[in-house]
Amino acid sequence: MTISTEKLPARTKLSYGLGSVAFGIKEQGFNTFLLLYYNQVVGMPAAWVGAAIMIAMMVDAVADPLIGNYSDHLRSRWGRRHPFMYASAIPLAIAYFLLWSPPSASHEIQFVYLLLMSITVRIAISFYEIPSSALMAEFTSNYDERTSISTYRSVFLAVGMIAMPVFALHYILVPTADQPVGQLNATGYPIYGAIAAVVMLLSVLISSWGTHHRIPTLKAHQGTERATFAGLWAGMKTILLDRTFSSVLLCTFFFSVGAGLANTLGVYIRTYFWQLSAANIAVIVSAAVWGLFLALLVVHLSKRFGKKETVVALYGIALIAITLPVTLGLLGMMPTDNSELVSLLVVQEILLVMCVLAALILAGSMGADVADHFLLKTGKHMEGLMFSTMVMITKMVSGMGIFLSSAILSFIKFPEKATVASVDPHIIQQLGWIYVIGVGSMCFIAIVALSFYPITRASHEKILRDLKEREAN
């Protein structure tokens, strides 16, 4: 079966994209709140929290390629992808709820609890995210339609990453008489976990059901080959040694490390460096909606300049936007008036979301083009294994970003359960410089890596012609 070049109905793309809300909530929860919650609210040492998250990431890194490879080879009346997607929903919701309701016990027991819940959440989201990502390459082979599909997916990912923390900071993680800093309010996190779990459950189930009718049109596994460890290793070797894929993979690796550092240390920067309240942070995060709308406009530049060129430019702007304000703050060149500071950080947030979301949309579309490249090169449909490798790297280095953040906090001796006034200004200065240098260097290396990506519109059209010719013969 040749992959269709048709345009998908809007309702199908809407359903497909909706599932990314779950991944967005999980990513933002892990990268923004998890270290802060277990370190500053629960009271676990930052190094312990980082270690638990890192171990969970390592387990997940082993599971992801297995899930992708097995999905590629699955034969069922629901196709190769949907059985995994349906199976993920309930375990994901239960584990995410429990993650934010740890027992009142020793740090050792809390460490084991955090580890088990983190592993369960990560593997459960992989059961949805990897097969769902692979569907993009199977829905259509149209170069621009893939960008459209990726747009829906990325927009809903952003909605999950923006809407849930904004809601939490406005209505759940609010200041109390005992705790004037809302994001340190212990009673709010179990409520956040419950609401987020329900939203994740619904997004996964609705997305799976909403794309169920496309199963007869999707590529089924051909031949008698079954999923084996030898086949998995051979496929991984083919993928990882390929220049086209490795350029995207290395870009994803380094940018995700930078993003992990930015998200995890960012909440410390906002709380202790800028000394923002939960209401201030909610205003800034809410402004990301404007970045979302701008991203939908900016992404069309790829039709004129190409996907790679547009992504490189967007990452360059993001690099400046993410490092400049903190650098100026360290040099004493940012306003001290709270309203002026918040206004500038709102502009920063809009620019960052615009650039990162537009780049994410195009990166998803580029990944589907790489899948065609592998089909021509190997004669095999390797979408599941390829996207599982991408998801694995994204989650692995996201976990690495959290681990590095916890190591940084331990290195500079950042206190646990600290109030804004109790932290030594020298420690806050150290945090700021490490943030700028660490995040900035990772983003720069990501840009260099992506510059080696070779697929253009013309070369992709040639790939499709060669595939059709080979199938005809």
C-alpha positions in Angstrom: 0.0 0.0 0.0 1.4 3.4 -1.0 1.0 6.1 1.6 -1.7 8.5 0.5 -1.0 12.0 -0.6 -4.5 13.2 0.3 -5.3 16.0 2.8 -6.8 14.7 6.0 -10.2 16.1 7.2 -9.8 18.8 9.8 -11.7 16.7 12.4 -9.2 13.9 12.0 -6.3 16.3 12.5 -8.1 17.8 15.4 -8.5 14.4 17.1 -5.0 13.4 16.3 -3.6 16.6 17.8 -5.7 16.4 20.9 -3.7 13.5 22.3 -0.6 15.7 22.6 -2.3 17.5 25.5 -1.4 14.6 27.7 2.3 14.6 26.7 2.4 18.4 27.1 1.0 18.2 30.7 3.4 15.5 31.5 6.4 17.3 30.1 5.6 20.6 31.8 4.8 18.9 35.1 8.1 17.0 35.1 10.2 19.8 33.9 8.7 22.7 35.9 7.0 21.5 39.0 8.4 18.1 39.9 11.9 19.0 41.2 10.5 22.1 43.0 7.7 20.1 44.6 9.7 17.2 45.9 12.7 19.4 46.9 11.2 22.6 48.3 7.7 21.4 49.3 8.2 17.7 50.3 11.7 18.4 51.5 13.7 15.7 49.7 17.4 16.6 48.9 17.6 17.9 45.3 20.2 15.3 44.5 17.8 12.5 45.5 15.0 13.9 43.4 17.3 14.2 40.4 18.7 10.7 40.9 15.1 9.2 41.0 14.1 11.1 37.8 17.4 10.1 36.1 16.9 6.4 36.9 13.4 6.5 35.7 14.6 8.1 32.5 17.2 5.3 32.0 14.5 2.6 32.4 12.3 4.5 29.9 15.2 4.8 27.5 15.3 1.0 27.3 11.5 0.7 27.0 11.0 3.2 24.2 12.7 1.4 21.3 11.1 -1.9 22.4 7.7 -0.2 22.2 8.5 1.3 18.8 9.9 -1.9 17.3 7.0 -4.0 18.6 4.5 -1.5 17.3 6.1 -1.6 13.8 5.7 -5.4 13.7 2.2 -5.8 15.4 -0.6 -7.5 13.6 -4.1 -6.8 15.0 -7.6 -5.9 13.8 -6.9 -2.4 15.3 -3.7 -2.1 13.2 -0.2 -1.5 14.5 -0.6 1.7 16.6 -4.0 2.0 18.2 -3.8 -1.0 20.6 -0.9 0.7 22.4 -2.6 4.1 22.4 -5.8 2.7 24.0 -3.7 0.7 26.6 -1.9 3.7 27.8 -4.8 5.8 29.0 -5.8 4.4 32.5 -2.3 3.5 33.8 -1.1 7.0 32.8 -3.9 8.8 34.6 -3.6 6.7 37.8 0.2 7.0 38.0 0.2 10.8 37.3 -2.3 11.4 40.1 -0.3 9.3 42.6 2.9 11.1 41.6 1.7 14.3 43.3 0.4 12.6 46.4 3.5 11.0 48.1 3.2 9.4 51.5 4.3 11.1 54.6 7.3 8.9 55.3 11.1 8.9 55.4 13.1 10.3 52.5 14.1 6.7 51.5 10.5 5.6 51.1 9.6 8.8 49.3 12.6 8.3 46.9 11.3 4.8 46.0 7.8 6.1 45.6 9.0 8.9 43.3 11.0 6.5 41.3 8.2 4.0 40.8 5.6 6.6 39.9 8.0 8.4 37.5 8.8 5.1 35.7 5.1 4.2 35.4 4.2 7.7 34.0 7.1 7.7 31.5 6.3 4.2 30.2 2.6 4.8 30.0 3.0 8.0 28.0 5.4 6.1 25.7 2.7 3.6 24.9 0.6 6.5 23.5 3.2 8.9 22.2 5.4 6.6 20.2 2.7 4.9 18.1 0.8 8.2 17.8 4.0 10.0 16.5 4.5 7.2 13.9 1.0 7.7 12.5 2.0 11.1 11.0 4.2 9.4 8.4 1.4 6.9 7.6 -1.5 9.4 7.3 0.0 11.1 4.2 3.2 11.5 2.2 2.4 15.1 1.1 5.3 17.4 2.1 3.1 20.4 3.2 0.2 18.4 4.6 2.6 16.8 7.0 3.4 20.2 8.3 -0.3 20.9 8.7 -0.8 17.7 10.7 2.3 18.4 12.8 0.8 21.9 13.5 -2.3 20.4 15.1 -0.1 18.1 17.1 2.3 20.8 18.3 -0.5 23.3 19.1 -2.2 20.8 21.4 1.1 20.0 22.9 1.6 23.7 23.7 -2.0 23.9 25.0 -1.2 21.1 27.5 2.1 22.8 28.5 0.5 26.2 28.9 -3.1 25.8 30.0 -2.5 23.4 32.9 0.3 25.4 34.7 -1.7 28.6 34.1 -4.8 27.0 35.6 -2.8 25.6 38.5 -1.0 28.9 39.3 -4.3 30.9 39.1 -6.6 28.6 41.0 -4.7 25.8 42.8 -1.2 26.8 43.7 -2.2 30.0 45.4 -0.8 31.9 48.4 -2.1 31.1 51.8 -1.6 32.6 55.3 1.0 29.9 56.0 2.6 30.0 52.6 2.8 33.3 50.8 4.5 31.8 47.7 1.8 30.0 45.8 4.1 27.6 43.9 5.3 26.3 47.3 1.7 25.6 48.5 1.8 21.9 49.6 -2.0 21.4 49.6 -2.4 22.4 46.0 -0.3 19.7 44.3 -2.5 16.7 44.9 -5.5 18.7 43.5 -3.3 19.6 40.5 -2.4 15.9 40.0 -6.0 14.8 40.1 -7.2 17.4 37.6 -4.3 16.9 35.3 -4.8 13.1 35.4 -8.4 13.4 34.2 -7.5 15.7 31.4 -4.7 13.4 30.2 -7.1 10.4 30.3 -9.7 12.2 28.2 -7.1 13.5 25.7 -5.6 10.1 25.0 -9.0 8.3 24.7 -10.6 10.9 22.5 -7.6 11.1 20.2 -7.4 7.3 19.9 -11.1 7.0 19.1 -11.1 10.0 16.8 -8.4 8.5 14.6 -9.8 4.9 14.8 -11.6 5.2 11.5 -8.3 5.7 9.7 -7.0 2.2 10.6 -8.1 0.6 7.3 -6.1 3.2 5.4 -2.9 2.7 7.4 0.1 0.7 6.3 -0.1 -2.8 7.8 3.0 -4.8 8.7 4.1 -6.8 5.6 5.8 -10.2 5.5 6.5 -12.7 8.2 9.2 -10.9 10.1 8.4 -10.5 13.8 9.8 -8.2 16.4 13.1 -9.6 17.8 16.0 -8.1 19.7 18.3 -8.8 16.8 16.0 -6.9 14.5 15.7 -4.1 17.0 19.5 -3.8 17.2 19.9 -3.9 13.4 17.2 -1.2 13.0 18.7 1.0 15.7 22.1 0.7 14.1 20.7 1.7 10.7 18.9 4.6 12.2 21.7 6.0 14.4 24.4 5.7 11.7 22.3 7.6 9.1 23.5 11.2 8.5 20.1 12.5 7.8 18.5 11.2 11.0 21.6 11.8 13.1 21.5 15.6 12.3 17.9 15.7 13.6 18.7 13.5 16.5 21.7 15.5 17.7 19.7 18.7 17.3 16.9 17.2 19.4 19.4 15.9 22.0 21.2 19.2 22.7 18.1 21.4 22.4 16.2 19.1 24.8 19.1 19.3 27.3 18.9 23.1 27.1 15.1 23.0 27.4 15.3 20.7 30.4 17.7 23.0 32.1 15.6 26.1 31.2 12.4 24.6 32.4 13.6 23.1 35.6 16.0 25.9 36.7 13.5 28.5 35.2 11.1 28.1 38.0 13.9 28.7 40.5 15.0 31.7 38.4 11.4 33.1 38.4 10.9 32.4 42.1 14.3 33.4 43.6 16.2 35.4 40.9 13.3 37.6 39.7 11.4 37.2 43.0 8.1 36.8 41.1 4.8 35.7 42.8 2.6 32.9 41.6 0.3 35.6 40.1 3.2 37.1 38.2 4.3 33.8 36.8 0.7 33.0 35.8 0.5 36.3 33.8 3.8 35.4 32.1 2.8 31.9 31.2 -0.6 33.0 30.1 1.1 35.3 27.5 2.4 32.2 25.8 -1.0 31.9 24.1 0.1 34.9 21.9 3.2 33.0 21.0 1.1 30.1 20.0 -0.9 32.2 17.5 2.3 33.8 16.1 3.8 30.3 15.7 0.9 29.3 13.4 1.8 32.3 11.2 5.6 31.9 11.3 5.5 28.2 10.4 4.3 29.1 6.9 7.8 30.7 6.2 9.0 27.1 5.6 7.1 27.1 2.3 9.3 29.9 1.0 12.6 29.3 2.8 12.5 25.5 3.6 12.0 23.6 6.8 15.6 23.4 7.9 16.4 27.0 7.2 13.3 28.2 9.1 14.0 26.0 12.1 17.6 27.2 12.3 16.5 30.8 12.3 13.8 30.1 14.9 16.3 28.4 17.3 18.7 31.3 16.9 16.0 33.8 18.0 15.1 31.5 20.9 18.7 31.3 22.0 18.9 35.1 22.3 15.4 35.4 24.0 16.2 32.7 26.6 19.6 34.0 27.7 19.5 37.8 27.3 17.1 38.8 30.1 19.0 36.8 32.8 22.3 38.1 31.5 21.0 41.7 31.7 19.7 40.9 35.2 23.0 39.7 36.3 24.6 42.9 35.0 22.1 45.0 36.8 20.5 46.3 33.6 17.0 45.0 34.0 14.2 47.1 35.6 13.7 46.8 39.3 10.0 47.8 39.1 7.9 44.7 39.2 5.4 45.7 36.6 8.1 46.7 34.1 10.0 43.5 34.7 6.9 41.3 34.2 6.1 43.2 31.0 9.6 42.4 29.6 9.3 38.8 30.7 6.0 38.6 29.0 7.6 39.6 25.7 10.3 37.0 26.3 7.7 34.3 26.8 5.9 35.2 23.6 9.1 35.1 21.6 10.2 31.8 23.1 6.9 30.0 22.6 6.6 31.4 19.0 10.0 30.1 18.1 10.0 26.8 19.9 6.5 25.8 18.9 7.0 26.7 15.2 10.3 24.8 15.2 8.6 21.9 16.9 5.9 21.8 14.2 8.5 21.8 11.5 10.7 19.2 13.3 7.7 16.8 13.4 7.1 17.3 9.7 10.8 16.8 9.0 10.7 13.5 11.0 8.0 12.2 8.7 10.1 13.1 5.7 13.0 11.1 7.2 10.7 8.1 7.5 10.3 8.2 3.7 14.1 8.4 3.4 14.4 5.2 5.5 11.7 3.4 3.5 13.6 4.1 0.3 16.9 3.2 1.9 15.9 -0.1 3.6 12.6 -1.1 2.1 11.1 -1.3 5.6 8.5 0.8 7.4 10.5 1.9 10.5 8.3 4.8 11.7 7.7 3.3 15.1 11.4 2.6 15.8 12.5 6.0 14.4 10.0 8.0 16.3 10.6 5.9 19.5 14.2 6.8 19.2 13.3 10.5 18.9 10.9 10.3 21.9 13.5 8.4 23.8 16.1 11.0 23.3 13.7 13.8 24.1 12.6 12.2 27.3 16.1 11.0 28.2 17.7 14.4 27.9 14.7 16.1 29.5 15.4 13.8 32.5 19.1 14.6 32.1 18.2 18.3 32.3 16.3 17.7 35.5 19.2 15.7 36.9 21.8 18.3 35.9 19.5 21.0 37.5 19.4 19.0 40.7 23.2 18.6 40.6 23.6 22.3 40.0 21.4 23.1 43.0 23.4 20.8 45.2 26.7 22.1 43.9 25.9 25.7 44.7 24.4 24.6 48.0 20.9 25.9 47.3 18.9 25.4 50.6 15.8 23.1 50.9 12.4 24.6 51.8 13.9 28.0 51.3 12.0 31.3 51.4 12.9 34.0 48.9 14.5 36.1 51.6 16.6 33.3 53.1 18.7 32.5 50.1 22.2 34.0 49.9 22.4 36.5 47.0 25.7 35.0 46.0 24.0 31.6 45.4 21.3 33.3 43.3 24.1 35.0 41.2 25.8 31.6 40.7 22.4 30.1 39.6 21.9 32.8 37.1 25.3 32.5 35.4 25.1 28.7 35.2 21.6 29.1 33.7 22.8 31.4 31.0 26.0 29.5 30.1 24.4 26.0 30.3 21.2 26.7 28.4 22.9 29.0 25.8 25.7 26.5 24.9 23.2 23.6 24.5 21.0 25.6 22.1 24.0 26.8 20.1 25.2 23.2 19.5 21.7 22.1 18.5 21.7 24.8 15.8 25.0 23.6 14.4 23.8 20.0 14.4 20.7 20.8 12.4 22.6 22.7 9.7 23.7 19.3 8.4 20.2 18.1 7.6 20.1 17.4 3.8 16.4 16.9 2.9 14.7 19.7 0.9 11.4 19.9 -0.9 13.0 18.8 -4.2 14.9 15.9 -2.7 11.8 14.7 -0.8 9.8 14.7 -4.1 12.5 12.6 -5.7 12.3 10.1 -2.8 8.5 9.8 -3.4 9.1 9.3 -7.1 11.7 6.6 -6.5 9.3 4.8 -4.0 6.5 4.8 -6.5 8.8 3.5 -9.2 10.1 0.7 -7.0 6.6 -0.3 -6.0 5.5 -0.3 -9.7 8.4 -2.6 -10.5 
